[in-house]
Every structure is written in C-alpha cells, then in structure tokens.
Amino acid sequence: MKSFEIPQFGIENLALVERDTPRPGPFEVLVKITAASLNYRDYMVVKGVYNPKMKRPMVPLSDGAGVVEEVGAGVTRVKKGDRVAAAFMQTWVDGPPTQEKGKSALGGSIDGVLREYSLFHEQGLVHTPDSLTDVEAAALPCAGVTAWHALFEQTAVKPGESVLIQGTGGVSSFALLFARAAGLRTILTSSSDDKIGRAREFGADETINYKQTPDWEKEARKLTDGMGVDYVIDVGGSDTVPRALAAVKTGGVVSLIGVLSGVHPSVSPGQILMNSIRVQGIYVGSRSMFERMNRAISFHNIKPVVDKVFPWTEFAEALRYMEGQSHFGKICLKF
C-alpha cells in the first residue's frame, strides 16, 4: 500500500512510500481510508514546530474516514463494510483526559491516517453519520470534536446566550454551526470581509473585522450592552487571549483551543480572578464526545464546511494552501 511519511521535517521532505498492508490481530480493525482532512496541528507537525523530538518516520494526519476492510478476532463494535472514522486519541474512550490517553494521538504521538489502509483498535473507531459523505466525515475527529467539547461538554449553554468565535478555520466553522443549532447568539471575528460574508451565510449573527476594528473586545462588549459575551472560542493563543478575557462577561468562560499566534506568556491572573472567569484548555475530546456530537449532527442535519478537496497524493499542495490562510472551514483530501 502507499503511505505518506515524514522522514525529516519540512513540507519539501514529505515522502510517498510503499508499505506492507497490515493485517488485524485480536480486537483490531483494518480500515480502507477514503478521505482525510487537515488541521493546523498537522501543518505544525510537518514543519517540526509541534514536537521537534517526534519520532520519525511518522505517518501524518489525525483525521481520517473510510470503510472497514477486515476485522480481527473478538471485534464486536464494527463489521466489514461499515463506514467509520478514527478518534483523535485512540485510547480516550470516556472520562477525563490523562497523560496516558494523550500518548495515543494520531499523527503526532503515533502514526496517523495518511495511507491507503490503517489499523485501529476497535475502541478507537466511531460510525460516521449516514447524512455525511466520507469527505465530510473526515472533517470531524479533531476540529468537530474540539468545538463540540468547548461548547457543550464542560459548560451548560442556554439558548440566547452569546459566544464569540475567532476566525473561520476548521474549529471556528464547526463552533459556528453547533452554536447556531443550539440557539446561541454568535459573534464572529475575521480579518477578511469576504470570509465575514460567508460566515453570515452560515449563521453568524454579528461580525467584527479585526483589521478595521483592532479593539474587537470592546466592540464585542458594545454588542452585548457592555456586559460581555458568555463564551469565547479562542484559537489565536498569545495575541488573542488578553482580548478574549476582556471580551467575556464576569463569570464567563474562555475556551483555549489554538496557538496560531504562539504560546508566549501574555496573561495577567488578576483579570481572571477579579472577574471570576473560567478558562478551560480544550485538547480535542473523547470517543464518547465524538459519538454524542455525531448524534447531534444527524439530528440537526449539520454539514461540515469543506473549503477545498485535494487528491490525497497532493498532500504537500494542500499544506501550502493552508499556509496561505485563505481557506474557510476545512481542507480535505480524497483517496
């Protein structure tokens, strides 16, 4: 079978190689991968920024969907022919995160899905919604579950509450769709008027162009009568967290998800303390969260926002497209 590898860091060093097709052992499932999707984490992994000490060669990408090709002895959760997707952390089935569960993250701690066939433990797979194509299903494992976790698993959101969503990438586009379905008031920031126009088509109630309005946290407060938003989905990191803390209401919640602007210290604890703000780090989520999200997707007929689909062998071109930051939603690969 064909498989991508990262032998050395750098997009230019990606290698498409031949590997033996694995056979499933007890409780293992062989999946024919039909689609995959990119996350910013994958870009950082390939560039060597995510973990410079990562083992190599490494098969990249965490997000893949496909069809069960063969099952090993004792497998009961899936059968041959089932459409499935892989959970981001293969051993985080339920409960709180642990350091050990984190060691099972695809495409970073262990080999990922960018190969024609992948072997998984049956506990690391979920059935994909019938309402989605394989390409759409491949968009779910990291970005979808992260947005779902931030909004619904640690907070008791109520219709009519407000959420400020930064940007229009994978996590942000899912947060917009999920928040809209839950009846939340959505306020979205972007530097592009074109992306803002698209965001409104997907249900954004209010939008702020942060290039034109650099103090977007003040604008968010104006839009909420000076009270501040109930929730913030922060994907920016160092540069955006201080503004997120200023935009959220007393007793509100800031979900820290991305590090697009870096991880340099930039936060004063006084603001969090005096305003009783809850700051929660969201590192994707469990398989159980994935399954709960899929039920909501099916019930509300939610369709992931797919910006562009590349042939899977054009992985390097897809990464460079992500590097250009012109995408809205998910960048996917089709096998």
JODAVEN-V184121 format. One line per field, one symbol per residue. psi: psi as a letter, one per 40 degrees, with the letter a starting at -180 (. if undefined). A space follows every 50 residues. Layout:
BEGIN
psi=???
END
This chain:
BEGIN
psi=iiiiigdiihdeeihhihiihihhaheihhhhheiiiiidddddddeedd geeiiiihhihdhiiahhdiiihehediiheihiihidhdegdiaiiidd ddefhieddiiaegidhihiideeiihihdeiiddddeeddcdddddddd dddeigiiheiihhhhafaddddddddddddefihhhhiiehdddddddd deehdiihheddgdgdddddddeffediidihhhedbddddddddddiih eahhhhdifdeafihehhedddddefhhhhhhgbaiddddddddddddde fhhihhdihiidefdddddddddefeihaihihh.
END
